[in-house]
Amino acid sequence: MLTKKQWEHCLEEMDKMFPDAHCELVHDNPFELTIATLLSAQCTDALVNKVTKNLFQKYKTPEDYLAVSLEELQSDIRSIGLYRNKAKNIQALCEKLINNFHGEIPQSREQLVTLPGVGRKTANVVLSVAFNIPALAVDTHVERVTKRLGLCRLKDSVLEVEETVMKKTPKEKWSKTHHQLIFFGRYHCKAQNPQCHVCPLLDMCREGQKRMKKGLVKSDKSEK
């Protein structure tokens, strides 16, 4: 397992690689971010942004989403996976916002997770990005990178990963670390063909060293 000092070194290297890491979901306010994050479950941010480009022009408020039929909303997000269930959750979420929160996105995790379609990960994204409240959302990239590096155990649950990363990372860096881990996992330590051969963290990455020894890593030449 990585020590706190080793983890600090990892964060420093990721900061050098991705100093401008940020939320790639396009949004203008907390409400749009919540909808976009809900839509992003099991879906790429790039596809969500394509859909929300028109969606956010058509729907501005919770009332707007409730003014159309469920079938119309489903049609508007049809290209996104699980669109039927997500459309249903969006309308239920909007109804609860109006009835319980005066139409505004709440600023606490406890309240956020009461919204239909909003789990702990989505709540943490909204807290961190929309309200600048220290939080660390664990998505597939964060989980993969921390387990490959050996900061977390392979058997750890998502919540255990979140707790471990928060424990070993200064609170004021939680949000930045979340985005840099995502960028590191999305563009460098990919699920398929991770760039181990040019990784500055290879000397302390148990998974990368195993892959190199087994010849599982493709070089730049072989990928062309």
C-alpha positions as CSV (number, residue, x, y, z in Angstrom):
1,M,0.0,0.0,0.0
2,L,1.2,3.5,-0.8
3,T,2.4,5.6,2.1
4,K,1.0,9.1,2.6
5,K,4.4,10.5,1.4
6,Q,4.3,8.4,-1.8
7,W,0.7,9.5,-2.4
8,E,1.7,13.1,-2.1
9,H,4.4,12.4,-4.8
10,C,1.7,10.9,-7.0
11,L,-0.5,14.0,-6.6
12,E,2.5,16.3,-7.4
13,E,3.1,14.4,-10.6
14,M,-0.5,14.4,-11.6
15,D,-0.6,18.1,-11.0
16,K,2.3,18.5,-13.4
17,M,0.6,16.4,-16.0
18,F,-2.9,17.9,-15.6
19,P,-2.6,21.3,-13.9
20,D,-5.9,22.5,-15.5
21,A,-8.0,19.4,-14.8
22,H,-11.7,20.4,-14.4
23,C,-15.2,19.1,-14.6
24,E,-15.9,18.5,-18.3
25,L,-19.6,18.5,-18.0
26,V,-20.8,21.7,-19.6
27,H,-23.2,23.7,-17.3
28,D,-24.0,27.2,-16.3
29,N,-25.5,26.6,-12.8
30,P,-26.0,24.0,-10.0
31,F,-29.3,22.8,-11.5
32,E,-27.7,22.1,-14.9
33,L,-24.7,20.4,-13.3
34,T,-27.0,18.1,-11.3
35,I,-29.0,17.1,-14.5
36,A,-25.8,16.6,-16.5
37,T,-24.2,14.4,-13.7
38,L,-27.3,12.4,-13.5
39,L,-27.2,11.8,-17.2
40,S,-23.5,10.9,-17.1
41,A,-24.1,7.6,-15.2
42,Q,-22.6,4.8,-17.4
43,C,-22.2,7.3,-20.2
44,T,-19.3,9.5,-21.4
45,D,-19.1,13.2,-20.6
46,A,-18.6,13.9,-24.3
47,L,-22.0,12.3,-25.2
48,V,-23.8,14.1,-22.3
49,N,-22.5,17.4,-23.5
50,K,-23.8,16.7,-27.0
51,V,-27.3,16.1,-25.6
52,T,-27.3,18.9,-23.0
53,K,-26.3,21.5,-25.6
54,N,-29.9,21.4,-26.9
55,L,-31.5,20.1,-23.7
56,F,-30.4,23.1,-21.7
57,Q,-31.7,25.5,-24.3
58,K,-35.1,23.9,-24.1
59,Y,-35.3,23.4,-20.4
60,K,-34.2,26.1,-18.0
61,T,-36.1,25.4,-14.8
62,P,-37.5,22.4,-12.9
63,E,-41.0,23.6,-14.1
64,D,-39.9,23.3,-17.7
65,Y,-39.1,19.6,-17.3
66,L,-42.5,19.0,-15.8
67,A,-44.3,20.9,-18.5
68,V,-43.7,18.2,-21.1
69,S,-44.7,14.5,-21.2
70,L,-42.3,11.8,-20.1
71,E,-42.3,10.5,-23.6
72,E,-41.1,13.9,-25.0
73,L,-38.3,14.1,-22.4
74,Q,-37.3,10.6,-23.2
75,S,-37.1,11.5,-26.9
76,D,-34.8,14.5,-26.0
77,I,-32.3,12.3,-24.3
78,R,-32.8,9.1,-26.3
79,S,-29.1,8.9,-27.4
80,I,-28.0,8.5,-23.8
81,G,-27.9,5.0,-22.1
82,L,-30.7,4.2,-19.7
83,Y,-32.6,7.2,-21.1
84,R,-36.1,6.0,-20.0
85,N,-35.1,5.6,-16.3
86,K,-33.1,8.9,-16.4
87,A,-36.0,10.8,-17.9
88,K,-38.3,9.5,-15.1
89,N,-35.7,10.4,-12.5
90,I,-35.3,13.9,-13.9
91,Q,-39.0,14.7,-13.7
92,A,-39.2,13.2,-10.2
93,L,-36.2,15.2,-9.1
94,C,-37.7,18.4,-10.5
95,E,-40.9,17.7,-8.7
96,K,-39.1,17.2,-5.4
97,L,-37.0,20.4,-5.9
98,I,-40.2,22.4,-6.3
99,N,-42.0,20.8,-3.4
100,N,-39.2,20.5,-0.9
101,F,-36.4,23.0,-1.9
102,H,-38.1,26.0,-3.4
103,G,-36.9,24.9,-6.9
104,E,-33.2,25.2,-5.8
105,I,-30.5,22.6,-5.6
106,P,-29.7,22.0,-1.9
107,Q,-26.2,22.5,-0.7
108,S,-25.8,19.4,1.6
109,R,-25.0,15.8,0.8
110,E,-27.8,14.6,3.1
111,Q,-30.4,16.6,1.1
112,L,-28.9,16.0,-2.3
113,V,-29.1,12.2,-2.0
114,T,-32.8,12.4,-1.3
115,L,-33.3,13.6,-4.9
116,P,-34.3,10.8,-7.3
117,G,-31.4,9.7,-9.4
118,V,-28.8,11.4,-7.2
119,G,-26.4,9.0,-5.4
120,R,-23.4,9.8,-3.3
121,K,-21.1,10.3,-6.3
122,T,-23.4,12.8,-8.0
123,A,-23.9,14.6,-4.7
124,N,-20.2,14.9,-4.2
125,V,-19.7,16.3,-7.7
126,V,-22.4,18.9,-7.2
127,L,-21.0,19.9,-3.8
128,S,-17.5,20.2,-5.1
129,V,-18.0,21.8,-8.5
130,A,-21.2,23.9,-8.0
131,F,-20.7,25.0,-4.4
132,N,-16.9,24.7,-3.8
133,I,-17.6,22.5,-0.8
134,P,-14.7,20.0,-0.2
135,A,-15.9,16.6,-1.5
136,L,-14.3,13.7,-3.4
137,A,-16.5,11.8,-5.9
138,V,-15.3,8.4,-6.8
139,D,-16.1,7.4,-10.4
140,T,-14.7,4.5,-12.5
141,H,-11.5,6.4,-13.2
142,V,-10.8,7.4,-9.6
143,E,-11.4,3.8,-8.4
144,R,-9.2,2.3,-11.2
145,V,-6.3,4.6,-10.7
146,T,-6.2,4.4,-6.9
147,K,-6.4,0.6,-6.9
148,R,-3.8,0.2,-9.7
149,L,-1.4,2.4,-7.8
150,G,-2.0,0.5,-4.6
151,L,-3.4,3.4,-2.6
152,C,-6.5,1.3,-2.1
153,R,-7.1,-2.4,-2.0
154,L,-8.6,-4.2,-5.0
155,K,-11.5,-5.4,-2.8
156,D,-12.3,-1.9,-1.5
157,S,-15.8,-0.6,-2.0
158,V,-16.4,2.7,-3.6
159,L,-17.1,4.2,-0.2
160,E,-13.8,2.7,1.2
161,V,-11.9,4.2,-1.8
162,E,-13.5,7.6,-1.1
163,E,-12.6,7.4,2.6
164,T,-9.0,6.3,1.9
165,V,-8.3,9.1,-0.6
166,M,-9.8,11.7,1.7
167,K,-7.8,10.5,4.6
168,K,-4.5,10.7,2.8
169,T,-5.2,13.9,0.9
170,P,-5.4,17.4,2.4
171,K,-9.0,18.5,2.6
172,E,-8.3,21.7,0.6
173,K,-7.1,19.4,-2.3
174,W,-10.0,17.0,-2.4
175,S,-11.8,18.7,-5.3
176,K,-8.6,19.2,-7.3
177,T,-7.5,15.7,-6.7
178,H,-10.8,14.4,-7.9
179,H,-10.5,16.1,-11.2
180,Q,-6.8,15.2,-11.7
181,L,-7.5,11.5,-10.9
182,I,-10.2,11.6,-13.5
183,F,-8.0,13.2,-16.1
184,F,-5.1,10.8,-15.2
185,G,-7.4,7.8,-15.7
186,R,-9.3,9.1,-18.7
187,Y,-6.3,10.3,-20.8
188,H,-3.3,8.4,-19.4
189,C,-4.0,5.4,-17.1
190,K,-6.8,4.1,-19.3
191,A,-8.8,1.0,-18.7
192,Q,-7.4,-0.5,-21.9
193,N,-3.8,0.1,-22.9
194,P,-2.6,2.3,-20.0
195,Q,0.5,4.4,-20.8
196,C,2.7,2.6,-18.3
197,H,5.9,2.8,-20.4
198,V,5.8,6.7,-20.2
199,C,4.2,7.0,-16.7
200,P,6.1,9.0,-14.1
201,L,4.5,6.9,-11.4
202,L,5.7,3.5,-12.8
203,D,8.4,3.1,-10.1
204,M,5.7,3.0,-7.4
205,C,2.8,1.4,-9.3
206,R,2.3,-2.2,-8.6
207,E,-0.1,-2.8,-11.4
208,G,2.1,-1.0,-14.0
209,Q,5.1,-3.0,-13.0
210,K,3.2,-6.2,-13.4
211,R,1.9,-5.2,-16.8
212,M,5.4,-4.2,-18.0
213,K,6.9,-7.5,-16.9
214,K,4.2,-9.5,-18.6
215,G,4.6,-7.4,-21.8
216,L,0.9,-6.3,-21.7
217,V,1.8,-2.6,-22.4
218,K,1.8,-1.4,-26.0
219,S,4.5,1.1,-27.0
220,D,3.7,4.2,-29.0
221,K,5.0,2.5,-32.1
222,S,2.9,-0.6,-31.7
223,E,-0.2,1.6,-31.2
224,K,0.3,3.4,-34.5
